[in-house]
Each structure stands twice: as structure tokens, then as C-alpha cells.
Amino acid sequence: MTAHSTDPFARPTDIDPTTLRRARFSQQGYGRALDHISLIEIANAISIAAEASAGLSEPDVKREALAVFGGRRMTESISARLDAALTWGTENGRLPRRTIGII
């Protein structure tokens, strides 16, 4: 995957989605399905969660990012989607690793 993800991403048309650093938060119980959310936006949520806590382990940052979108249950498919966003974010410099396993 390149810096220009082909995932759809709702944003103002004059903004490159790879430069946008925000995520749309959802209330618990009114969550958005992760397979309907761009990897870029998921990586943004991971970044927001990691920055708010001064760094988290991968399992913890994935759970916090899931909560951003109103989710609670970590299924295999949700975990895989979060892993794909982690990969995209680290490969494109959005999610620096401070130490092994810490985002």
C-alpha cells in the first residue's frame, strides 16, 4: 500500500487524505464498521490514541482506536483491519515506533 491509499475517505475535496490527521469519533453503541472506514482514518485514530497516552503497546492502541469508532469487541476481522492500518501508518511515517511494540 502506498501513501495514497485507495480507501475512500470522507473529507473536504481540496484536502489530500494522506495529510489529514483526524478521525471522526463515534459514541459507544453507535459505532461504525471498520471495514467501512479508510485505513488512513483508522491510522489517525491509532495516532490520536497513542499521543494521548504518550505511547501504548500494539494491543492497547488497537483497543483504544476501536473505541474511537464506538467499538468494544475485538474480533479477528476487526483485529486484522486494525493491523492493516498499523502497517499503513508505520510504513508512511504516521505511526512512529518508540520502542519495540510501542506506538
C-alpha positions in Angstrom: 0.0 0.0 0.0 1.3 3.4 -0.8 1.0 6.8 0.9 -2.0 7.4 -1.4 -4.4 4.8 0.0 -7.2 3.8 -2.4 -9.7 3.5 0.5 -12.5 6.0 0.4 -12.1 8.8 3.0 -14.8 11.5 3.6 -13.0 14.8 3.6 -13.1 18.3 2.0 -12.3 17.8 -1.7 -9.4 20.3 -1.5 -7.5 18.3 1.1 -5.3 15.3 0.4 -6.5 12.5 2.7 -2.9 11.5 3.5 -2.3 14.8 5.1 -5.4 14.9 7.2 -4.7 13.9 10.8 -8.1 13.5 12.3 -10.7 10.8 12.9 -14.4 11.0 13.3 -15.3 9.9 16.8 -18.5 7.7 17.4 -20.4 7.2 20.6 -20.3 3.7 22.1 -23.3 1.8 20.8 -23.4 3.8 17.6 -20.2 2.5 16.2 -19.0 2.5 12.6 -17.9 -0.8 10.9 -14.2 -0.7 10.5 -14.4 -2.2 7.0 -16.3 0.9 6.0 -13.6 3.2 7.4 -10.4 4.2 5.5 -7.1 2.8 6.7 -5.9 6.4 6.8 -8.7 7.4 9.2 -8.0 4.3 11.3 -4.3 5.1 11.4 -5.3 8.6 12.5 -7.3 7.2 15.4 -4.4 5.0 16.4 -2.1 8.0 16.3 -4.6 10.1 18.4 -4.8 7.3 21.0 -1.0 6.8 21.1 -0.4 10.5 21.5 -3.0 10.9 24.2 -1.3 8.2 26.3 2.3 9.0 25.5 2.6 5.6 23.8 0.8 2.3 24.0 1.5 -1.3 23.2 0.0 -2.6 20.0 -2.9 -4.5 21.6 -3.7 -1.5 23.8 -3.5 1.1 21.0 -5.7 -1.2 18.8 -8.4 -1.4 21.5 -8.3 2.4 22.1 -8.6 3.1 18.3 -11.5 0.7 18.1 -13.2 2.7 20.9 -12.8 5.9 18.8 -15.2 4.4 16.4 -17.6 3.2 19.0 -16.5 -0.4 19.1 -15.7 -2.7 22.0 -15.3 -6.2 20.8 -12.0 -7.2 19.2 -12.9 -9.9 16.6 -10.4 -11.5 14.2 -11.6 -9.4 11.3 -11.5 -6.2 13.4 -8.0 -7.0 14.6 -6.9 -7.7 11.0 -8.3 -4.3 9.8 -6.5 -2.5 12.7 -3.3 -4.4 11.9 -3.6 -3.2 8.2 -4.0 0.4 9.5 -1.0 0.0 11.8 1.1 -1.3 8.9 -0.1 1.6 6.6 0.6 4.1 9.4 4.1 2.8 10.2 5.1 2.5 6.5 4.0 6.0 5.8 5.5 7.7 8.9 2.2 8.4 10.6 2.8 6.0 13.5 6.4 6.1 14.7 7.5 3.2 16.9 9.3 4.4 20.0 10.5 1.0 21.2 9.7 -2.5 20.1 5.9 -2.9 20.3 5.2 0.6 21.5 3.4 3.1 19.1 
